[in-house]
Amino acid sequence: MKKTANFFVIDNFNTVPVELLQYCKDYIIYDASTEQGISEELEKAGLRYKKIPRTGHNISTYFMFFYNNYDNLPEVMCLTKGHMIGRHCSKEFFDRVYDNHYFTYLYEDKNVQKTMHHAGSYLVTENQYLEINNSWYVGSKNHPHKYFVNFNDLLEFIYAAPLIPGYCLFSPGACYIVRREQVLKHSKEFYKNLNKIMTYGLNPNFPVEAHMVERMLPIIFEANYKENEWMNHSKKFDDKLKEAVHLSERYDQVQQMGRMKRKLYRLFHKLK
């Protein structure tokens, strides 16, 4: 197999990604494994890796890499998970695209065609997933929210006057091939600030804001929107984020009041 010059940025969790490394000449593994023995296996295999805290998702790893290597980014990067092959795409699919030097969605699921029309989601091409933009994932008990309660609010927090999409086009699992110039569209502080929104805890799993950014990655890499000024300044961003907390808390209060009213309404009708 020809090894690609594309640089692999691998977010790794509880696996030893030797199959993935057969495709590339150069790479870095960011290992967030919690399973005992993984670090020893990585070292035994002679793999180059860095140990990182677990955030529960891979997007924060990519953004950390962008921030830390902003001035010497590789020309083309494959942003991937250690277990991507077999989970987010087949080996046959990856064999066809791994050496692409242009923006590529690393996703494939032939089974999605059987159920997608029931869930407001579609395949645009074999590897581009289109989902109705209704923030259905907000409210999950497994994924808390702290700052934002829907995709649109976060998009407008990041960009000045963006188009609010009716659908989100993205790669489920957040694996892509991207070019350096796509990353450099934004400042290094931009990526550091976005990570603050997605890495505030695991209670019990990663923040729901990471689901929003997952659906926003093609916009981040491809759109020409102007960022709001606070996105490129740490202090301004932190101050603005405090305002978002208050809005999110207010939303939760309204939702709780609505649930209480519905319970009282049902109780009243039972007593009649």
N, C-alpha and C positions, 0 to 999 in steps of 0.2 A: 504493500500500500504506500502510495506517495504521501509523505508527511507535509502538511500545510505550513506556510510561514505565518498564518494567522495565530495570534497569541491567545492562548486559552486562559481565561479567568474562571477558575472553578470553585464554586461554593460547595463544600463537601460536608455531608452529615452521615455518619455511621456507615461509611463504605470506603473501599480502597479502589479508586477509579482508574485501574490499570487499562481497561478497555478503551476508555476515552483518550488516554495519553498515546495510544497507538496512532492517533490522527495528527498529532502536532509535534513541531520541533521544539517549541518553547511554551512554558506555562507557569502558573503559580496556583497552588492549591491553598485555599483558606479553609481550614478544618475547624468545624464547630461541633464535632462529634461528642456525644455523651456516653457512648458505649465503650466499655473498657476494652483495651487492647488495640483500638484503631490507630492511635499514635504510634504504637510499637510496630504495627503492620506497615504503616506508611514509611517509617524509618527503615524497616527491614527490606522493603522494596526499593529503597534509595530514592524515594520521591521527595521533591522539593515542596515544602508546605510551611504555612504559618498557622499557629493556633490562634483562634479568635473566639470571643464570647458568642454564645448562641443567641440569635435574635428571632429565630423561628422562620426566617425567609431569606432568600438569596439576593434581593434587590439592594439591601443595605451593604452587602459585600461588594457588589459592583460599584456602588457610589463611593465606598471607602477606597477602592482601588483607583477610581478616577481622581479623588482628592489627593491621595498620597503620591500619585504618579502623573499629576496634571501636566508637568512641564516636559515629560518624556514618555508620553503614551505611545503604545505600539500603533502602527498604521491601521491594522485591522485586528479587532478583538472578537473572540468567540466567548460570549457570556453564558455560562452554562452551570448546571448542577452535576455533581459527581455521578448521580444516578439518572441523568437525563435520558440516555438511551434505554428504551424499554418502558420508560415512564411517560415521557412527554413526546417521544417520537421513536420510530423504529430504526434499527440499524440500517435497513435498506434506504430509508429516507435520508439519514445523516450521511451515508456514503455518497449521496448525490450532491449534497450541499455544503459539506464541511469546509471546502476550499473556496467557497464564494468570497469575493472581495467587495461585495455590496450588501446593503441592509437586508437581512434575511430573518424571517420568523422561524425559529427552531421549534416547530410544533407539528404534530400529525396525530390524528385519532380517527381512524376509519369508522369506528363505532359511533361517533358523535352524530353521524348522518341519520341514524335510526331514531334518535330522540330529540334532536335539536329543534324541530319545528314546534314541539310542545312547550319549550322553555323560552321562546323569544330569542333564539340564537341560531346562527347560520355559519356555514363555511363560505367565504368569498373565493378562496382558492384552497388547495389541499392543506395549506399550512397557515391560513389567516382566518382567525375566529372572530365572528361578529356577534356581539351580545347587546340586547336592549339596555339602554342606560337608565336603569331604575334603582341602582344601589341596593339591590335585593339582599346583599350580604351584610348590610348594617343591621344591628340588632341581634346578631348572633351571640349566644352566651359564651361561645368559645373564643370570640375575637372582640375584645373591648374597644370602645372608641373614647377618645379624650378630647380631640381637637375638632374633628369634622364628622358630620353625620350623613353626608352624601358626596358623590363624586363631583357634582357641579360646584359646590362651595369650595372644595379644595382646588379645583381648576381655576376658579376666579381669585383665590388667594394667591396662587402662583403667578398667574398671567393677568395682564391688563386687557380687559374686554375680549376674552377669547370667545370663539363660537362654542355654544353649548351643544354637544352632539346628541342626536337621538339614539345613536348606537356607539358602542366602543369596539374598535378594531384592534386586536392585540393577540399576543401569543400566551395562552394559558401556561403558567409555570415560569414565565418571564425569562426565557432563554432566547438569545438573539446573536446574530453576527452584526457588529456595528463598526463603522469607520471612525477614525480619530477625529475628523472634522465634525462629526455629529455630536461627539461628546464636548468638543471645545466650543460649541454654540453657546454653552452656558459657563459661567465662572466656576471655579473650584468651590467657592463658598456656597453656591447654589446647591451642589450635591451634599455638602456637609449639613446644610440647613434642612434639606429634605429628609435626611436620615434622622433628624431629631423628631420628626413627625411619626416615624415608623419604628422606633427602637426604644420606646419608653417602658416596655415591660412585656412579660409573658404571663398573662392572667386570664385563662390558663394557657392561651396561645398568643400568637403575634397580633399586634393591633390591626383593627379593620382598615385603618388608613393605608396599610401596605397593599390591601386588595385594590384600593383606589389607584395607587401609584402603579400597580401592575397593569391596570387597564389604561394608564396614562403614558406608559413608556414610549409608544410610537409618536405621541404628540411631543414628548420631551426631545426625542431624537430627530423628528422630522418637521414639526410645525415652525412657523416663523413669528410666533407671538412675542410681544414684548413682555419681559418679566416685570413684575412689580418691584419697586426699588428695594424693598426689604429682603428680597430673595438673595441679594448679593452682599448683605451686611449682617454680621452675626448679632450685634446688639439690637438693631432695628427689627430683625427677624424675631428674636426672643420676645421683644415687647409686643409685637403684633400677634404672636402666638398666644400670649396671655389673653388677648381679646377673644381669640377663637375658643379658648377654654370656657369663657363666660357664656358665649353663644351656645356651645355644645351642652353646657349644664342647663341652660334655660330650655333647650329643646327637650332634654331628658325630663325636666320638671313638667313640661306641658304634656309629654307622652304619658307620664305617670298619672297626671290628673285625668287624662282621657281614659286610661285603663280603669281608674277608680270609678269614674262616672258610668262606664259600661257595666261594671260589676254591680253597682247600686241599681242600675236600670234593670238588670236581669233579676236581682233579688226582689225588687219591687213587683215585678210581674209574676214572680213565683208566689208572693204573698197575696196577690189579688184573688 
